[in-house]
């Protein structure tokens, strides 16, 4: 197993999720590029940004969430699984369910805001 700099539990959960999505390490093409943005001299000297490509599907992910290369490798694989789940499951994917619940919540708030205030009697 690859050392991602996260707990054993998180790493094993990622491995299980990759299996469910049908992603193996052999299917991935991984490149490391220099990060951009905040971080000063450190990001200019090290290649911490991870560019991950899933060869069978052609999906590509570029991750620069952390200043640590290990963590960025973890986040890139996690994001790739999210994208594959969205394309495979459609409306049944966890991200789609989360977005629909947020959308419903916003609709409820919008309807409540349009409602006239109750008449208050002194």
Backbone as JSON Lines, residues from 0, in Angstrom:
{"i":0,"aa":"X","n":[0.84,-1.18,0.0],"ca":[0.0,0.0,0.0],"c":[0.89,1.25,0.0]}
{"i":1,"aa":"X","n":[0.45,2.26,-0.7],"ca":[1.2,3.51,-0.8],"c":[1.03,4.32,0.48]}
{"i":2,"aa":"X","n":[2.1,4.97,0.91],"ca":[2.05,5.83,2.09],"c":[1.55,7.21,1.65]}
{"i":3,"aa":"X","n":[0.32,7.55,2.09],"ca":[-0.27,8.84,1.73],"c":[-0.12,9.87,2.83]}
{"i":4,"aa":"X","n":[0.45,9.48,3.96],"ca":[0.58,10.43,5.06],"c":[-0.74,10.62,5.79]}
{"i":5,"aa":"X","n":[-1.66,9.66,5.66],"ca":[-2.93,9.71,6.38],"c":[-3.04,8.46,7.26]}
{"i":6,"aa":"X","n":[-4.06,8.39,8.07],"ca":[-4.23,7.24,8.97],"c":[-4.48,5.96,8.16]}
{"i":7,"aa":"X","n":[-4.22,4.84,8.8],"ca":[-4.43,3.53,8.15],"c":[-5.89,3.37,7.72]}
{"i":8,"aa":"X","n":[-6.8,3.84,8.56],"ca":[-8.23,3.72,8.26],"c":[-8.6,4.46,6.99]}
{"i":9,"aa":"X","n":[-8.11,5.71,6.86],"ca":[-8.41,6.49,5.66],"c":[-7.8,5.86,4.41]}
{"i":10,"aa":"X","n":[-6.58,5.36,4.54],"ca":[-5.92,4.74,3.4],"c":[-6.66,3.48,2.97]}
{"i":11,"aa":"X","n":[-7.11,2.66,3.92],"ca":[-7.84,1.44,3.57],"c":[-9.2,1.77,2.98]}
{"i":12,"aa":"X","n":[-9.87,2.83,3.49],"ca":[-11.15,3.26,2.92],"c":[-10.97,3.71,1.47]}
{"i":13,"aa":"X","n":[-9.87,4.4,1.19],"ca":[-9.6,4.83,-0.17],"c":[-9.37,3.62,-1.08]}
{"i":14,"aa":"X","n":[-8.63,2.64,-0.61],"ca":[-8.38,1.43,-1.4],"c":[-9.69,0.71,-1.72]}
{"i":15,"aa":"X","n":[-10.58,0.61,-0.73],"ca":[-11.88,-0.03,-0.95],"c":[-12.71,0.74,-1.95]}
{"i":16,"aa":"X","n":[-12.69,2.06,-1.84],"ca":[-13.45,2.9,-2.76],"c":[-12.92,2.77,-4.19]}
{"i":17,"aa":"X","n":[-11.59,2.68,-4.31],"ca":[-11.0,2.51,-5.64],"c":[-11.4,1.16,-6.23]}
{"i":18,"aa":"X","n":[-11.47,0.12,-5.41],"ca":[-11.91,-1.2,-5.89],"c":[-13.35,-1.14,-6.38]}
{"i":19,"aa":"X","n":[-14.22,-0.45,-5.62],"ca":[-15.62,-0.34,-6.01],"c":[-15.78,0.39,-7.34]}
{"i":20,"aa":"X","n":[-14.91,1.38,-7.57],"ca":[-14.97,2.15,-8.82],"c":[-14.26,1.43,-9.96]}
{"i":21,"aa":"X","n":[-13.53,0.38,-9.64],"ca":[-12.8,-0.35,-10.67],"c":[-11.49,0.31,-11.08]}
{"i":22,"aa":"X","n":[-10.87,0.99,-10.13],"ca":[-9.6,1.68,-10.4],"c":[-8.47,0.9,-9.73]}
{"i":23,"aa":"X","n":[-7.47,0.57,-10.5],"ca":[-6.27,-0.05,-9.92],"c":[-5.09,0.87,-10.17]}
{"i":24,"aa":"X","n":[-4.03,0.69,-9.39],"ca":[-2.85,1.54,-9.54],"c":[-2.22,1.39,-10.93]}
{"i":25,"aa":"X","n":[-2.39,0.23,-11.56],"ca":[-1.83,0.0,-12.89],"c":[-2.54,0.86,-13.94]}
{"i":26,"aa":"X","n":[-3.8,1.24,-13.67],"ca":[-4.58,2.05,-14.61],"c":[-4.24,3.53,-14.53]}
{"i":27,"aa":"X","n":[-3.46,3.92,-13.53],"ca":[-3.2,5.33,-13.28],"c":[-1.84,5.76,-13.83]}
{"i":28,"aa":"X","n":[-1.83,6.93,-14.41],"ca":[-0.58,7.56,-14.86],"c":[-0.41,8.8,-13.99]}
{"i":29,"aa":"X","n":[0.7,8.85,-13.26],"ca":[0.89,9.9,-12.27],"c":[2.12,10.74,-12.61]}
{"i":30,"aa":"X","n":[1.94,12.06,-12.6],"ca":[3.04,13.0,-12.83],"c":[3.05,14.0,-11.69]}
{"i":31,"aa":"X","n":[4.21,14.5,-11.37],"ca":[4.35,15.52,-10.33],"c":[4.87,16.79,-10.98]}
{"i":32,"aa":"X","n":[4.18,17.89,-10.73],"ca":[4.58,19.18,-11.3],"c":[4.72,20.18,-10.16]}
{"i":33,"aa":"X","n":[5.37,21.28,-10.47],"ca":[5.57,22.31,-9.45],"c":[4.25,23.0,-9.16]}
{"i":34,"aa":"X","n":[4.04,23.26,-7.89],"ca":[2.81,23.94,-7.46],"c":[2.9,25.41,-7.79]}
{"i":35,"aa":"X","n":[1.74,26.06,-7.73],"ca":[1.68,27.51,-7.94],"c":[0.98,28.13,-6.76]}
{"i":36,"aa":"X","n":[1.16,29.41,-6.58],"ca":[0.45,30.13,-5.54],"c":[1.24,30.25,-4.26]}
{"i":37,"aa":"X","n":[0.49,30.34,-3.15],"ca":[1.1,30.59,-1.85],"c":[1.99,29.44,-1.44]}
{"i":38,"aa":"X","n":[3.01,29.73,-0.68],"ca":[3.94,28.71,-0.21],"c":[5.36,29.19,-0.27]}
{"i":39,"aa":"X","n":[5.6,30.27,-0.98],"ca":[6.93,30.88,-1.04],"c":[7.96,30.03,-1.74]}
{"i":40,"aa":"X","n":[9.18,30.1,-1.25],"ca":[10.3,29.42,-1.89],"c":[10.11,27.9,-1.92]}
{"i":41,"aa":"X","n":[9.43,27.36,-0.92],"ca":[9.25,25.91,-0.82],"c":[8.55,25.35,-2.06]}
{"i":42,"aa":"X","n":[7.47,25.99,-2.52],"ca":[6.74,25.45,-3.68],"c":[7.52,25.64,-4.97]}
{"i":43,"aa":"X","n":[8.44,26.56,-4.98],"ca":[9.24,26.77,-6.18],"c":[10.35,25.72,-6.33]}
{"i":44,"aa":"X","n":[10.68,25.03,-5.24],"ca":[11.77,24.06,-5.28],"c":[11.3,22.62,-5.37]}
{"i":45,"aa":"X","n":[10.07,22.33,-4.92],"ca":[9.6,20.94,-4.89],"c":[8.38,20.76,-5.78]}
{"i":46,"aa":"X","n":[8.24,19.56,-6.3],"ca":[7.09,19.24,-7.17],"c":[6.03,18.54,-6.32]}
{"i":47,"aa":"X","n":[5.11,19.33,-5.78],"ca":[4.1,18.74,-4.9],"c":[2.75,18.59,-5.57]}
{"i":48,"aa":"X","n":[2.51,19.26,-6.67],"ca":[1.24,19.16,-7.38],"c":[1.18,17.83,-8.11]}
{"i":49,"aa":"X","n":[0.06,17.11,-7.97],"ca":[-0.09,15.78,-8.55],"c":[-1.05,15.84,-9.73]}
{"i":50,"aa":"X","n":[-0.61,15.31,-10.87],"ca":[-1.46,15.2,-12.04],"c":[-1.7,13.71,-12.27]}
{"i":51,"aa":"X","n":[-2.96,13.3,-12.11],"ca":[-3.32,11.88,-12.16],"c":[-4.25,11.66,-13.34]}
{"i":52,"aa":"X","n":[-3.95,10.65,-14.15],"ca":[-4.79,10.34,-15.31],"c":[-5.21,8.88,-15.25]}
{"i":53,"aa":"X","n":[-6.52,8.65,-15.36],"ca":[-7.06,7.29,-15.4],"c":[-7.14,6.89,-16.86]}
{"i":54,"aa":"X","n":[-6.27,5.96,-17.26],"ca":[-6.13,5.62,-18.67],"c":[-7.39,5.02,-19.3]}
{"i":55,"aa":"X","n":[-8.1,4.06,-18.67],"ca":[-9.29,3.5,-19.32],"c":[-10.4,4.52,-19.59]}
{"i":56,"aa":"X","n":[-10.65,5.43,-18.66],"ca":[-11.75,6.39,-18.83],"c":[-11.28,7.71,-19.44]}
{"i":57,"aa":"X","n":[-9.98,8.01,-19.34],"ca":[-9.47,9.27,-19.86],"c":[-9.65,10.44,-18.92]}
{"i":58,"aa":"X","n":[-10.19,10.19,-17.73],"ca":[-10.38,11.26,-16.75],"c":[-9.03,11.72,-16.2]}
{"i":59,"aa":"X","n":[-8.93,13.02,-15.98],"ca":[-7.69,13.59,-15.5],"c":[-7.97,14.48,-14.3]}
{"i":60,"aa":"X","n":[-7.1,14.41,-13.28],"ca":[-7.25,15.19,-12.06],"c":[-5.92,15.85,-11.74]}
{"i":61,"aa":"X","n":[-5.97,17.13,-11.41],"ca":[-4.78,17.85,-10.99],"c":[-5.06,18.39,-9.58]}
{"i":62,"aa":"X","n":[-4.24,17.99,-8.61],"ca":[-4.54,18.31,-7.22],"c":[-3.37,19.04,-6.57]}
{"i":63,"aa":"X","n":[-3.7,20.18,-5.96],"ca":[-2.7,21.0,-5.28],"c":[-3.3,21.53,-4.0]}
{"i":64,"aa":"X","n":[-4.02,20.69,-3.28],"ca":[-4.74,21.1,-2.09],"c":[-3.82,21.34,-0.91]}
{"i":65,"aa":"X","n":[-2.73,20.58,-0.84],"ca":[-1.83,20.64,0.3],"c":[-0.41,20.94,-0.18]}
{"i":66,"aa":"X","n":[0.47,21.3,0.75],"ca":[1.87,21.5,0.39],"c":[2.64,20.19,0.45]}
{"i":67,"aa":"X","n":[1.97,19.13,0.86],"ca":[2.6,17.81,0.96],"c":[2.25,16.97,-0.27]}
{"i":68,"aa":"X","n":[3.25,16.39,-0.9],"ca":[3.03,15.55,-2.07],"c":[2.23,14.3,-1.71]}
{"i":69,"aa":"X","n":[2.51,13.73,-0.55],"ca":[1.78,12.53,-0.11],"c":[0.29,12.8,0.01]}
{"i":70,"aa":"X","n":[-0.05,13.89,0.67],"ca":[-1.47,14.22,0.84],"c":[-2.12,14.54,-0.5]}
{"i":71,"aa":"X","n":[-1.42,15.21,-1.39],"ca":[-1.97,15.52,-2.7],"c":[-2.23,14.25,-3.51]}
{"i":72,"aa":"X","n":[-1.39,13.23,-3.34],"ca":[-1.61,11.95,-4.02],"c":[-2.91,11.32,-3.5]}
{"i":73,"aa":"X","n":[-3.12,11.4,-2.2],"ca":[-4.34,10.87,-1.58],"c":[-5.57,11.62,-2.1]}
{"i":74,"aa":"X","n":[-5.52,12.97,-2.06],"ca":[-6.65,13.79,-2.49],"c":[-6.96,13.57,-3.97]}
{"i":75,"aa":"X","n":[-5.92,13.41,-4.8],"ca":[-6.14,13.2,-6.23],"c":[-6.87,11.88,-6.48]}
{"i":76,"aa":"X","n":[-6.48,10.83,-5.8],"ca":[-7.15,9.54,-5.96],"c":[-8.6,9.61,-5.46]}
{"i":77,"aa":"X","n":[-8.79,10.32,-4.36],"ca":[-10.14,10.47,-3.81],"c":[-11.04,11.23,-4.8]}
{"i":78,"aa":"X","n":[-10.52,12.29,-5.38],"ca":[-11.29,13.09,-6.35],"c":[-11.58,12.28,-7.61]}
{"i":79,"aa":"X","n":[-10.62,11.48,-8.05],"ca":[-10.82,10.64,-9.22],"c":[-11.96,9.66,-8.98]}
{"i":80,"aa":"X","n":[-12.01,9.08,-7.78],"ca":[-13.11,8.16,-7.43],"c":[-14.45,8.9,-7.44]}
{"i":81,"aa":"X","n":[-14.47,10.13,-6.95],"ca":[-15.7,10.92,-6.95],"c":[-16.18,11.15,-8.38]}
{"i":82,"aa":"X","n":[-15.27,11.5,-9.27],"ca":[-15.64,11.75,-10.66],"c":[-16.15,10.48,-11.34]}
{"i":83,"aa":"X","n":[-15.5,9.36,-11.08],"ca":[-15.95,8.09,-11.66],"c":[-17.32,7.69,-11.12]}
{"i":84,"aa":"X","n":[-17.54,7.89,-9.82],"ca":[-18.85,7.57,-9.24],"c":[-19.93,8.44,-9.87]}
{"i":85,"aa":"X","n":[-19.63,9.72,-10.1],"ca":[-20.61,10.61,-10.72],"c":[-20.96,10.15,-12.13]}
{"i":86,"aa":"X","n":[-19.96,9.72,-12.88],"ca":[-20.22,9.3,-14.26],"c":[-20.92,7.94,-14.31]}
{"i":87,"aa":"X","n":[-20.58,7.03,-13.36],"ca":[-21.18,5.69,-13.37],"c":[-22.57,5.67,-12.75]}
{"i":88,"aa":"X","n":[-22.74,6.33,-11.6],"ca":[-23.99,6.24,-10.86],"c":[-24.99,7.34,-11.19]}
{"i":89,"aa":"X","n":[-24.51,8.45,-11.73],"ca":[-25.41,9.55,-12.07],"c":[-26.05,10.16,-10.83]}
{"i":90,"aa":"X","n":[-27.39,10.15,-10.79],"ca":[-28.11,10.76,-9.67],"c":[-28.0,9.98,-8.37]}
{"i":91,"aa":"X","n":[-27.51,8.75,-8.42],"ca":[-27.37,7.93,-7.22],"c":[-26.01,8.06,-6.55]}
{"i":92,"aa":"X","n":[-25.12,8.86,-7.13],"ca":[-23.79,9.03,-6.54],"c":[-23.89,9.85,-5.26]}
{"i":93,"aa":"X","n":[-22.97,9.65,-4.32],"ca":[-23.02,10.4,-3.05],"c":[-22.97,11.91,-3.25]}
{"i":94,"aa":"X","n":[-22.18,12.37,-4.19],"ca":[-22.06,13.81,-4.43],"c":[-23.36,14.38,-4.98]}
{"i":95,"aa":"X","n":[-24.03,13.63,-5.89],"ca":[-25.29,14.08,-6.45],"c":[-26.38,14.14,-5.38]}
{"i":96,"aa":"X","n":[-26.39,13.16,-4.47],"ca":[-27.36,13.15,-3.39],"c":[-27.16,14.35,-2.47]}
{"i":97,"aa":"X","n":[-25.89,14.64,-2.2],"ca":[-25.57,15.78,-1.33],"c":[-26.02,17.09,-1.97]}
{"i":98,"aa":"X","n":[-25.76,17.23,-3.28],"ca":[-26.16,18.45,-3.99],"c":[-27.68,18.59,-4.03]}
{"i":99,"aa":"X","n":[-28.39,17.48,-4.22],"ca":[-29.85,17.57,-4.28],"c":[-30.43,17.95,-2.92]}
{"i":100,"aa":"X","n":[-29.85,17.45,-1.83],"ca":[-30.34,17.83,-0.51],"c":[-30.08,19.3,-0.23]}
{"i":101,"aa":"X","n":[-28.95,19.81,-0.67],"ca":[-28.65,21.24,-0.5],"c":[-29.63,22.08,-1.33]}
{"i":102,"aa":"X","n":[-29.91,21.62,-2.55],"ca":[-30.85,22.32,-3.42],"c":[-32.24,22.37,-2.78]}
{"i":103,"aa":"X","n":[-32.7,21.26,-2.2],"ca":[-34.0,21.22,-1.53],"c":[-34.03,22.19,-0.36]}
{"i":104,"aa":"X","n":[-32.94,22.21,0.4],"ca":[-32.86,23.09,1.56],"c":[-32.95,24.55,1.13]}
{"i":105,"aa":"X","n":[-32.26,24.9,0.04],"ca":[-32.3,26.28,-0.45],"c":[-33.69,26.64,-0.95]}
{"i":106,"aa":"X","n":[-34.37,25.68,-1.61],"ca":[-35.74,25.93,-2.08],"c":[-36.68,26.19,-0.91]}
{"i":107,"aa":"X","n":[-36.55,25.38,0.15],"ca":[-37.39,25.59,1.33],"c":[-37.16,26.98,1.92]}
{"i":108,"aa":"X","n":[-35.89,27.37,2.02],"ca":[-35.58,28.69,2.57],"c":[-36.14,29.8,1.69]}
{"i":109,"aa":"X","n":[-36.04,29.62,0.37],"ca":[-36.53,30.62,-0.57],"c":[-38.05,30.77,-0.44]}
{"i":110,"aa":"X","n":[-38.76,29.64,-0.34],"ca":[-40.22,29.7,-0.18],"c":[-40.61,30.36,1.13]}
{"i":111,"aa":"X","n":[-39.87,30.04,2.19],"ca":[-40.15,30.62,3.5],"c":[-39.91,32.13,3.49]}
{"i":112,"aa":"X","n":[-38.91,32.58,2.75],"ca":[-38.59,34.01,2.7],"c":[-39.65,34.78,1.92]}
{"i":113,"aa":"X","n":[-40.27,34.14,0.93],"ca":[-41.3,34.81,0.12],"c":[-42.62,34.93,0.85]}
{"i":114,"aa":"X","n":[-42.86,34.05,1.81],"ca":[-44.12,34.05,2.55],"c":[-44.28,35.35,3.32]}
{"i":115,"aa":"X","n":[-45.49,35.92,3.29],"ca":[-45.68,37.17,4.04],"c":[-45.6,36.89,5.55]}
{"i":116,"aa":"X","n":[-45.12,37.84,6.3],"ca":[-45.01,37.64,7.75],"c":[-46.4,37.48,8.37]}
{"i":117,"aa":"X","n":[-46.51,36.71,9.42],"ca":[-47.83,36.53,10.07],"c":[-48.3,37.85,10.68]}
{"i":118,"aa":"X","n":[-49.62,38.02,10.66],"ca":[-50.16,39.27,11.24],"c":[-49.99,39.24,12.75]}
{"i":119,"aa":"X","n":[-49.39,40.3,13.22],"ca":[-49.17,40.4,14.66],"c":[-50.2,41.37,15.24]}
{"i":120,"aa":"X","n":[-50.89,40.9,16.25],"ca":[-51.88,41.77,16.91],"c":[-51.34,42.17,18.27]}
{"i":121,"aa":"X","n":[-51.48,43.46,18.62],"ca":[-50.97,43.93,19.92],"c":[-51.78,43.49,21.09]}
